[in-house]
Amino acid sequence: MATEKIKLPQELMDKVRRYAEMSGYSSAEEFIAHCLEKEIGRLDESDSEDEIKKKLKGLGYIG
C-alpha cells in the first residue's frame, strides 16, 4: 500500500499518540488510518453531495 505524509499540529499528534496507545493500536499511524476510514465510511453512506457537505459542516470541518 502506498503511503503519504501529512502534517498535524504537535498538540494534536500528542493526543493521537496517547489515544492510540490507550486503545491498543500498534502505532499512531494505524490509529489515524482507522479514524479516517471510519469517518469516510460514514460520509460514503450519504446520498448526495449536499448531505455530505451538511455532515462536514456539522462536524466543523467546513464553514
BAZA-790685 format. One record per residue: residue in three letters; x, y, z of N, C-alpha, C, O in turn. Coordinates in nm, 4 decimals. Atoms other than C-alpha are relative to their C-alpha. Layout:
<rs>
(ALA, (X, Y, Z), (X, Y, Z), (X, Y, Z), (X, Y, Z)),
...
</rs>
This chain:
<rs>
(MET, (0.0849, -0.1169, 0.0000), (0.0000, 0.0000, 0.0000), (0.0901, 0.1241, 0.0000), (0.1812, 0.1356, 0.0819)),
(ALA, (-0.0746, -0.1256, 0.0056), (0.1382, 0.3407, -0.0971), (-0.0443, 0.0894, 0.1153), (-0.1603, 0.0861, 0.1562)),
(THR, (0.0326, -0.0908, -0.1100), (0.1525, 0.5994, 0.1795), (0.0434, 0.1408, -0.0344), (0.1262, 0.1627, -0.1229)),
(GLU, (-0.0363, -0.1400, 0.0132), (0.1744, 0.9755, 0.2039), (0.0160, 0.0579, 0.1389), (-0.0396, 0.0061, 0.2358)),
(LYS, (-0.0186, -0.0686, -0.1275), (0.2844, 1.2085, 0.4795), (-0.0966, 0.1158, 0.0100), (-0.1279, 0.1812, -0.0895)),
(ILE, (0.0808, -0.1172, -0.0265), (0.0597, 1.4666, 0.6382), (0.0589, 0.0715, 0.1209), (0.1283, 0.0109, 0.2025)),
(LYS, (-0.0486, -0.0767, -0.1141), (0.1391, 1.7433, 0.8837), (-0.1169, 0.0272, 0.0931), (-0.2239, 0.0696, 0.0494)),
(LEU, (0.0991, -0.0276, -0.1029), (-0.0555, 1.7732, 1.2084), (0.0626, 0.0888, 0.1062), (0.1828, 0.0802, 0.1311)),
(PRO, (-0.0536, -0.0799, -0.1101), (-0.0194, 2.0270, 1.4875), (0.0544, -0.0928, 0.1098), (-0.0015, -0.1996, 0.1349)),
(GLN, (-0.0652, 0.0834, -0.1014), (0.2072, 1.8919, 1.7623), (-0.0957, -0.0400, 0.1118), (-0.0938, -0.1541, 0.1578)),
(GLU, (0.0950, 0.0295, -0.1080), (-0.0673, 1.9166, 2.0256), (-0.0957, -0.1123, -0.0400), (-0.1254, -0.2005, 0.0405)),
(LEU, (0.0893, 0.1049, 0.0489), (-0.3000, 1.7027, 1.8131), (0.0746, -0.1324, -0.0099), (0.0207, -0.2363, 0.0279)),
(MET, (-0.0781, 0.1228, 0.0129), (-0.0257, 1.4497, 1.7407), (0.0274, -0.0623, 0.1361), (0.0278, -0.1847, 0.1494)),
(ASP, (-0.0195, 0.0523, -0.1361), (0.0439, 1.4181, 2.1136), (-0.1253, -0.0739, 0.0475), (-0.1159, -0.1802, 0.1087)),
(LYS, (0.1256, 0.0653, -0.0374), (-0.3239, 1.3356, 2.1699), (-0.0178, -0.1299, -0.0767), (-0.0588, -0.2312, -0.0202)),
(VAL, (0.0116, 0.1196, 0.0832), (-0.3225, 1.0896, 1.8813), (0.0864, -0.1118, 0.0576), (0.0405, -0.2251, 0.0716)),
(ARG, (-0.0908, 0.1025, -0.0558), (-0.0227, 0.9066, 2.0274), (-0.0551, -0.0569, 0.1302), (-0.0517, -0.1778, 0.1529)),
(ARG, (0.0530, 0.0433, -0.1297), (-0.1821, 0.8958, 2.3730), (-0.1212, -0.0925, -0.0196), (-0.1285, -0.1993, 0.0411)),
(TYR, (0.1193, 0.0816, 0.0207), (-0.5171, 0.7631, 2.2480), (0.0313, -0.1289, -0.0754), (-0.0305, -0.2322, -0.0492)),
(ALA, (-0.0394, 0.1212, 0.0720), (-0.3538, 0.5176, 2.0098), (0.0557, -0.1028, 0.0975), (0.0221, -0.2210, 0.0908)),
(GLU, (-0.0583, 0.0912, -0.0984), (-0.1552, 0.3694, 2.2952), (-0.1068, -0.0548, 0.0939), (-0.1096, -0.1747, 0.1215)),
(MET, (0.1066, 0.0429, -0.0915), (-0.4569, 0.3590, 2.5301), (-0.0942, -0.0999, -0.0664), (-0.1482, -0.1885, -0.0002)),
(SER, (0.0936, 0.0857, 0.0734), (-0.6640, 0.1880, 2.2602), (0.0640, -0.1276, -0.0523), (-0.0051, -0.2135, -0.1070)),
(GLY, (-0.0666, 0.1231, 0.0403), (-0.4034, -0.0759, 2.1834), (0.0443, -0.0044, -0.1450), (0.0756, -0.1121, -0.1958)),
(TYR, (-0.0496, -0.0023, 0.1376), (-0.3058, 0.0357, 1.8327), (0.1512, -0.0156, 0.0006), (0.2176, 0.0226, 0.0970)),
(SER, (-0.1442, 0.0221, 0.0054), (0.0433, -0.0573, 1.7219), (0.0769, 0.1280, -0.0310), (0.1977, 0.1354, -0.0084)),
(SER, (-0.0662, -0.1264, 0.0308), (0.1159, 0.2982, 1.6079), (-0.1034, 0.1113, -0.0117), (-0.2230, 0.0860, -0.0265)),
(ALA, (0.0875, -0.1150, 0.0201), (-0.0267, 0.6472, 1.5831), (-0.0547, -0.0006, -0.1422), (-0.1696, 0.0373, -0.1651)),
(GLU, (0.0429, 0.0046, 0.1395), (-0.0432, 0.5995, 1.2071), (-0.1168, -0.0964, -0.0196), (-0.2108, -0.0670, -0.0934)),
(GLU, (0.1087, 0.0977, 0.0097), (-0.2618, 0.2905, 1.2444), (-0.1283, 0.0589, 0.0590), (-0.2363, 0.0408, 0.0029)),
(PHE, (0.1151, -0.0640, -0.0639), (-0.4939, 0.4829, 1.4790), (-0.0610, 0.1057, -0.0917), (-0.1828, 0.1106, -0.1084)),
(ILE, (0.0477, -0.1051, 0.0906), (-0.5187, 0.7778, 1.2376), (-0.0698, -0.0619, -0.1207), (-0.1776, -0.0170, -0.1596)),
(ALA, (0.0600, 0.0653, 0.1167), (-0.5887, 0.5492, 0.9415), (-0.1371, -0.0575, 0.0355), (-0.2320, -0.0444, -0.0419)),
(HIS, (0.1281, 0.0573, -0.0421), (-0.8644, 0.3712, 1.1353), (-0.1046, 0.1095, 0.0193), (-0.2188, 0.0944, -0.0242)),
(CYS, (0.0935, -0.1112, -0.0215), (-1.0249, 0.7009, 1.2401), (-0.0474, 0.0581, -0.1331), (-0.1663, 0.0847, -0.1509)),
(LEU, (0.0363, -0.0554, 0.1305), (-1.0167, 0.8335, 0.8847), (-0.0900, -0.0962, -0.0779), (-0.1879, -0.0540, -0.1395)),
(GLU, (0.0826, 0.0984, 0.0695), (-1.1561, 0.5107, 0.7401), (-0.1414, -0.0017, 0.0563), (-0.2385, -0.0106, -0.0188)),
(LYS, (0.1305, -0.0001, -0.0654), (-1.4393, 0.5175, 0.9938), (-0.0803, 0.1233, -0.0406), (-0.1977, 0.1115, -0.0757)),
(GLU, (0.0690, -0.1242, 0.0344), (-1.5277, 0.8813, 0.9230), (-0.0368, 0.0040, -0.1478), (-0.1469, 0.0461, -0.1830)),
(ILE, (0.0287, 0.0023, 0.1436), (-1.5029, 0.8400, 0.5455), (-0.1121, -0.0996, -0.0295), (-0.1946, -0.0759, -0.1178)),
(GLY, (0.1080, 0.0970, 0.0161), (-1.7261, 0.5335, 0.5725), (-0.1353, 0.0610, 0.0319), (-0.2340, 0.0329, -0.0361)),
(ARG, (0.1252, -0.0692, -0.0343), (-1.9916, 0.7469, 0.7417), (-0.0400, 0.0946, -0.1122), (-0.1580, 0.1046, -0.1457)),
(LEU, (0.0298, -0.0926, 0.1097), (-1.9656, 1.0025, 0.4625), (-0.0430, -0.0749, -0.1252), (-0.1294, -0.0277, -0.1991)),
(ASP, (0.0355, 0.0810, 0.1168), (-1.9847, 0.7307, 0.1962), (-0.1456, -0.0454, 0.0045), (-0.2056, -0.0723, -0.0996)),
(GLU, (0.1384, 0.0414, -0.0138), (-2.3257, 0.6354, 0.3343), (-0.0972, 0.1104, -0.0416), (-0.2163, 0.0838, -0.0579)),
(SER, (0.0854, -0.1128, 0.0359), (-2.4613, 0.9787, 0.2396), (-0.0510, -0.0161, -0.1426), (0.0151, -0.0752, -0.2281)),
(ASP, (0.0647, 0.0137, 0.1293), (-2.6947, 1.0024, -0.0553), (0.0448, 0.1035, -0.1017), (0.0436, 0.0761, -0.2217)),
(SER, (-0.0296, -0.1062, 0.0948), (-2.5809, 1.3299, -0.2067), (0.1164, 0.0857, 0.0480), (0.1556, 0.0801, 0.1646)),
(GLU, (-0.1086, -0.0917, -0.0349), (-2.3023, 1.5852, -0.2142), (-0.0475, 0.1019, 0.1024), (0.0283, 0.1386, 0.1922)),
(ASP, (0.0544, -0.0962, -0.0966), (-2.5292, 1.8301, -0.0271), (-0.0070, -0.0606, 0.1397), (0.0217, 0.0071, 0.2384)),
(GLU, (0.0070, 0.0672, -0.1296), (-2.5813, 1.5751, 0.2507), (0.1394, -0.0144, 0.0602), (0.1568, 0.0033, 0.1808)),
(ILE, (-0.1384, 0.0101, -0.0467), (-2.2049, 1.5189, 0.2752), (0.0468, 0.1351, 0.0526), (0.1080, 0.1425, 0.1591)),
(LYS, (-0.0399, -0.1339, -0.0440), (-2.1466, 1.8949, 0.2975), (-0.0658, 0.0360, 0.1320), (-0.0022, 0.0975, 0.2176)),
(LYS, (0.0696, -0.0266, -0.1264), (-2.4097, 1.9202, 0.5745), (0.0708, -0.0715, 0.1154), (0.0915, -0.0137, 0.2221)),
(LYS, (-0.0683, 0.0769, -0.1051), (-2.2338, 1.6462, 0.7722), (0.1354, 0.0624, 0.0330), (0.1706, 0.0760, 0.1502)),
(LEU, (-0.1305, -0.0612, -0.0234), (-1.8923, 1.8077, 0.7261), (-0.0150, 0.1329, 0.0732), (0.0647, 0.1648, 0.1614)),
(LYS, (0.0256, -0.1272, -0.0678), (-2.0332, 2.1441, 0.8314), (-0.0373, -0.0245, 0.1458), (0.0100, 0.0457, 0.2352)),
(GLY, (0.0406, 0.0350, -0.1359), (-2.1958, 1.9850, 1.1365), (0.1157, -0.0446, 0.0860), (0.1159, -0.0231, 0.2072)),
(LEU, (-0.1187, 0.0442, -0.0716), (-1.8619, 1.8334, 1.2311), (0.1030, 0.1111, 0.0175), (0.2028, 0.0943, 0.0876)),
(GLY, (-0.0914, -0.1123, -0.0126), (-1.6934, 2.1714, 1.1961), (0.1155, -0.0019, -0.0982), (0.2101, 0.0755, -0.0835)),
(TYR, (-0.1092, 0.0080, 0.0971), (-1.4742, 2.0741, 0.9005), (-0.0072, 0.1069, -0.1057), (0.0954, 0.1477, -0.1602)),
(ILE, (0.0165, -0.1083, 0.0965), (-1.6193, 2.3358, 0.6681), (-0.0933, 0.1039, 0.0568), (-0.1745, 0.0742, 0.1444)),
(GLY, (0.0810, -0.1098, -0.0532), (-1.7824, 2.6730, 0.7281), (-0.1198, 0.0317, -0.0823), (-0.1960, 0.1221, -0.0480)),
</rs>
